[in-house]
Amino acid sequence: MVAGLLRSPQIVEADTRIVALDRAPLSSRHLFGAGSEPGSSPVDADAGDRLDIHRVELGSADLESLFASATSVVHLADGRSRRPRSSTVDVLGTIQRAAAECGVGHLVVLSSAMVYGAYADNPVPIPESQRLRPESTFDYAVTKAEMELQARSWARQTGAGLTVLRPTTSFSEGGSSWIGLALRAALALRPDQVDPPVQFIHDQDLADAVILAAIRKLDAVYNVAADGWIGADDFRALRGESEVRLPEQVGRLRLRAAKTLADESLLAGLEPYVRHPWVVATDKLKAEGWRPAFSNEESYIAGTPPPLLASLGPQRRQELALGAASAAGAAVVGGAMWAVRRLSR
């Protein structure tokens, strides 16, 4: 995600500095791509000069010194860890206290479209006004909903602005998000003959949404996704798979057997998300000037290993990637957070 932020035209053009904080080390390979170094292009050089990287444990670091002079704090943790749910929410509380102490006037929280839950009665698409109904058995979605509630409470108490972004499943050339990988696993195991529409977002488009929210200090909730969605037939063609559906009872037996071999942490609670629709509307964010550069098809192909698409001919893959298929009409990303500062003149 930090790499996407650095490549954003809004960061290149804006008078800003990014302070990136993460538990894991960030190298030039992560930030500028394999085989490249800061300064390898005018964009990289300019953005790299405005980046400070710190490896910290967010729950115990001296965040006040790192937040000094920050105008916005962006919390990008993807929520997937072995820590208890309460620990993830506690880290956000620590960040919020430090931001309040430093007088930071704006917070961006990366949530997920999964907080809407996946139900047969979901509207298609889901607007931001829809009430949150995360699947109770899926800790990731429940944690994101709890983080939203905590962030709203903090904003009311401090008077600070708050942007909540709810992206759908993210993909990029660097690979699928862990949610994308988990959903693919759940998709392969589902027994029901149900094909809901699907929707994705490219990491670069998500990064642009984050930058827009931070620079403009947006104060609302916004869905983030590519335009429209992909219908069942087109998505099967895009995957290059001829799917054989089993009778329900046989399928459920297969599902139980597969779960004994699969990673339960990835599959638990995900079954409804491959059975029911949870595609979102993005009109609200577009009204702020955001536009996705990648289609659903392009996003999916970018982060999907070639073997899954190998059965498609080059022309067919190109048609799908360009959105020529009749598609009608999602974090979660790496990194912990970053702060935006105005450069001294």
N, C-alpha and C positions, 0 to 999 in steps of 0.2 A: 504493500500500500504506500509506503514512503516513496518508493520509486515512482509510483503513479503520481503522487503529489508533486514530486520534483519535475516531472515531465508536463505537468499541467500548464497550459498557456497563461492561466490566471496567475500562477506563482511566478512564472518567468517575467511577466509584465508588471506584477505588483511589487510595491516597496515593502517586502515582508522578509522575515527570517523564520525558519523552522527549527525548533528544538525538539529532536526526536528522542524519546525515552522508551527503552525496551528491556525486557529481562534477558533477551538473547542478544548476542553481538551482531551488529550490522556491518557488513563489509561493502566495498565498492561493487562486488559482484551482485549483491542483493539490490543495491540502490541503482546501479547504472547498467545492469545486464551482464551476462557472461562475456568475458573477453574485452570488457571496456573499463575505463577508469574515469574518474572525474576530470573534466577538462577535455574529453575526447570530442566534444562538439560544443558550439557556443551555448546551447541550452544547458548542457551538463555543467559547463564551467560556471555559468552564471548562477544556476540553482545550487551547485555544490558549494559555492562561496557563501551561501546564505543558510547553510545547514550545520547545526551543532548536534552531535550524536553522543548520547550518554547511555551506558548500560547500568540499569538500576533495578532494584527490587521495589516496586511501586508502593508496597505496603509499609516500607520502613525507610525509604529515601528521604533526604531533605528536599522535599518538593518546593518549599517556599523559595529557596535560593534559585531553583531552576525556573520557577514561574515568574520571577521578578521581571517586571515591565511587559509581561504577556498581555495581549488584548483578547485572545481566545485560547481556550484549552479544548483539545479534541481527544476524546477517549475512544480508541479503536480496538480495544481488546476483543478477541473473537469469542471469548467465553468458553472455549473448549480446554479444559484442564482437569486434572485429577483432584483439584481442590473442591471442597464443599461449596454448594451454591452460595451459602452465606458469606464465604470468604471472597468470592468474586464481587458481591455487592458491597462488602466492606472496603475493598480496594477503591471502588468508585467513591465511597464516602470519604476516604482519605484524600483522594484527589479533589473532591469538592471542598473539603475544609481548607486545604492548601490554597485553592483558587480563591476562596472567600478572603482568606488572610492576606493575600496579595492584591486584592481588589480587582481580580479578573472579572470583566463584565459580561462574559459570554462563554457558554459551554456547548460543545457539540458531542452528542452521544450516538454511537453507532449501534442501533438496535437490529431488528430483522423483521422481514415480512412474515416470518413464522409466528410472530406474536398474535396474528389474527386466527391462528389455528387452521386446520383443514377440515371443512365440513361440507356436506352435500348442499346445505342451504346458503353457502357463501355467495355473495353477489359476484358477478364476473363483469368487470374487474372490481376489486375491493377498494373503496375510498378510505382516506385517512380517518373519516368519522366513524368507521366501523368499530364496535367495541372489541376489546382484546379478549381472545379465548384460546390462549396457548394450550397445546396438548399437555395435560397434567403429567403424563408419563415421559415427556421429553424435556429434560432439565435445561437444555440450551434455550428453548423458547420461553420457558417459565422464568429463567434467570433474566433474559432480555426484558421481559415484561416488568419484573421487579425493579430492574435498573431504571426503566422509564419512569416508574412511579416515584422512585427515590430522587431522580433528577428533577422531576417536576416540583416535588416538595422543596428541594434545595433552591430552585429558581424562585419560587414564591417567597421563601424566607429571606433570600438575599436581594431580590429585585433584579437579578441578572437575567440576561437573555438566554434562551435554551433552544437549540435545534436538535430534534430527534430524527434520525434518518433510518428508514426501514427498507433496506435493500432486499431483493430476492437473491437467489443463488448466484454467486459470483464465479467467473472464470477469467483466465487470462493466459497469455502465452507461457507464463511461468508454471501453469498447471491449475487444476481445479481447486477451489476451496475445500476444506475438509467436509463441509456440508454437501458440496457437489459430489464428492466421492461417496459419502454415506447414502445420499439419495439414489445414486446409480446402483449401489448394492441393494437397497430396499426395493428399487424398481425391478431388479432381476428376480427378486424373491416373492413378489406379491402374487397371490393366488387369484384375486378377483379379476373378472374381465371388465375392467374399468379403465378408461384412458382420459384423465382430466387434461386440460390444456396446461402447458408448461411455459415458464418465463425465466429469463436469465438477465445478468448484467455483467458487462466487462469491467474489470478492475479499473481501467483508465476512466471510464464513465463514472464509476463510483467515486474515484479520487476527485474528479471535477466537481461532483456534487458536494463533497466534503469541503473543498476549497471555496466554492461559492457560498456555502453556509457560514464558513469562518470569516471570510472577507466581508461579506454583506451583513454578517451578524443576524442571520435569519432567526426568527423567534416563533417556531411552529414545528409541526410534525410533517414529514414528507416521505412518501414512498419513492423508491428508486428502482427503476427497471428499464430494460429496453422497450422500444415501442411495441405494443400489442403483445401477442403470445403465439405459441406454436400449437397447432391442433394435433390430434392423436396420429393421424396417418402421416403427416409431415414429420413428426418427431420420430416415428418408427423408421421412416426412410432416412432421416438424418443420422440415426444411430447405425444404420446399415445392418439392422437385425431383422430376421424373420422370426417373430415371436410366436411360440406355440403355447397356447393357453390350456391349462388343465382344468378338469372338472373341479368345482370348489372344494369338495372333500379331499380329493387327491392333492390339490394345490396346498391346502392347509397342512397336510402331512409333510409335503415337501418343504414348506416354510419352517415347520418345527424342526425338521431334520437339518435344514440349512443353518438355522440359528445356533445349533450346537457347534457348528464349525466357524460361524462368523463372529465378528467383533460386536458383542452386545452393546458396547458403549456407542457404536455408530448406528445400530439398527433400532435400539429401544425407542419407542415413541414415534418413529418415522413412518410407520405404515400408513397412517391417515394422509400423510403428505404426498403419497404416490397414488392415492385412491380418490381424493377429493380436490376440487380447485382451490387455489389460493393465489391467483394472479392479481396484480394490483394496478390501480390507476395512477398515472404520473402527471396528470394535468396540473396539479398544484405546484409541483417543482418546476415544470416547464413555464408556468406563468412568471416564475422568478428569473427566467432566462436560460435555464439549463436545457441542453439537448443531448441525447445519447448519440455517440458517433458510431456505435456498433449495434447491429441487429441481434435479435435472440439467436439466430442461426450462427452468425459470426462469433458471438461470444461463446457459444457451446463448442464450436469447432476449435476455437483458439485454445481452449483448455482441456480438450479431449485427446487422449493418446491415439495415435494413428490406427492401431489395430482395430479399434471399435468402428472406424470409418472405412476400413480397407476395402470392404465389399462394394463401396460406391465408386463409380467411375469418376474421373477428373471433372468431366463436364457437369455431372449431377451434383458433385460436391460444390462446385463453383456456383451453380444455380441456387443451391440451398444457402450457401454462405452469403450470397447477395440478396437473399430474401425473395427470390423469384418463386419459390414454392408458395402455395396459397395459405400462408399463415394468417390466422384471424387477427384482426385488429391492429433468495432468493437466492455474524460473520463473524458474508462474514469474512473477514480478511485478516491478514497477519498484521502484527505491530500492536503496540500498546497505546500510545498516544503521542500527540505532538502539540506544541504551543506556538502560536503566531505572535511575532513581535514586530513592531515597527522599527525599521533600521534608523539608526541615528544619522543625522545629516551633518 
